[in-house]
Amino acid sequence: MSAALSFGIGIALLLGLPGVLDDYTLIQITIYAVMSILGVSLGFIWGFGGILCFGQAAFFGLGSYTYAIAVMNMGDSTMPFLLAIAVPAVFAMILGYVIFYGRLSDVYMGVITLTVTLILFNLINSTAGPEWKIGSAALGGFNGIPAIPTLNVPGQPDNVLSPKGLFDLTFVCLLVVYLGLRMLISSKIGRVIVAAKENEQRVLLLGYDARAYKLFSFTLGGAIAGLAGCLFANWGAFTSPTIFGLAQSAQIIIWVIVGGLGTLVGPIVGCVAIQWLTMQIGTQQIFNSNLVLGAILVVFVLLVPRGIVPSLGSLAEWTYGRLRRRKASSSMPAARAGAAPAMAAAEEST
Amino acid sequence: MTPVIETRNLNVHFGGVHATRDVNFKVAEAELRCVIGPNGAGKSTFFKLLTGQVKPTSGQILFRGQDISDMQPHEPGRLGIGIKTQVPSLFNGLSVWENIWLSARRVNTAEQSERITRQTLERVGMTAYRDTIAGLLAHGLRQWVEIGVVIAADPPLILLDEPAAGMSDAEVARTAELILEINRQHALVVVEHDMNFIRMIAKKVTVLHQGAIIKEDMPDRIMSDPLVQQIYLGKKPH
């Protein structure tokens, strides 16, 4: 999808949806957009950087908790919003430095990121006592942090965002993240990141420090996941340790696989489709949603390994190719018919 | 004059295997040197040492007088040592253009890189394949793309590991021409098995055997040397 088309669709949705949808649906779509930002963060580092991170939920959770703790202590949400991006980014940078500069293999990458997520889950889960407070914010352990103040207009703590305001902000964030990553991928840095995924040895032999490029993409992925975490805390005015859990980590990977690895639209499509499906399954009592999600993952891995978006792209190309061939073959008799009188005339003249 | 590359008493051990033994090797600026030796002689290991992929156990590697023995794997490439590896090492999912552009772009502006990429494609005769995905190319074409990738960065020293392997006679002749053309501006060290190819390009040949240099001389003298014939060509001295 071209950048201009993506931008056009994004702006049309941003301006059009609030006018036609009620508040409840708008809030539902807001959470789809929040989770899409999270999906895109993994889609970028995995699909373009080749870094399969099992712990994207760790950065998401850190963003969420950082915002909650900071806004409860500071009042105005401007700095907490920025901290919610910066803290997961710095955490990802430290973790990435250990992994990439320690030249750990991909397997260890998966093990370490998953372990870090579970450590954070257990750590936050065990902070239920009243002694676990940071300033005026009680961490709440497994109960989470409720009543998180919503984002306000910068410098005006009393002027908080309405559901429509949060929808607008989330959609703008998704659009900025998507278009920003597209621009990055087509830049020199982005091409080197993709090249390092293709053949790290050749990147090194060309004189590029592959570790630095990987660290950059990993850190950026952490920052974007942190942004999603902040918006998630705002969406429900609540956060809890479950967002660090295994289920959350696995779900992000499923979004990317289903939507299509190696695209930025894919994780958004995968996220929206799976979230919607999960919600629909939740309205009935026959099937367990986790069972259905697992089945979907198996089906996609075995039958549609490239995911929805790349497969649809291939299908469109194939259909277009067939139509062109059919058009070409149907125009040939006409061409021959047109050529026949000319040939006859030529014969007559000779 | 300072050699472009020099090794002093270079040694490397892999466990109990002594893969490189006291190698003292010098190549002057704009020289073309061929390195030959039987399988397992340590030729590829020697290239890996020169490009920082393997660290020496002892000894020194000097690039234009600068010690590069303990550098990170990306630093020799940044200094100006380009390598075409034995098995073509390309970005298989990217186009031929992108493969060469990535090399040119490291040392040039975006505008210069476009021009250099276009010129390089012409030099290696791959303009017709500019949009082809590198992984889909035949072996011989991949070799030329990799040579293009190396020369696009304009490094003072180019290492070519078996550049004519798996090529037809016509392709070998064209590769020899290309190497001689590249040698007008760059120093080259070429590892090769094909003795006909060596005759086409070599001015001086170094013979490696069991990790050590056993002979350095003009190609004709190397070919007629009884010791070289015995260990490399499998002939017994008369």
Interface residues (C-beta under 8 A of the other chain):
Chain A: K188 R191 V192 V194 A195 E198 N199 Q201 R202 V203 L204 L205 L206 G207 Y208 D209 A210
Chain B: T51 Q53 Q72 P73 H74 E75 P76 G77 R78 L79 G82 I83 T85 S89 L90 F91 N92 G93 L94 E98 W101 L102 S103 R105 R106 V107 A110 V149 A153
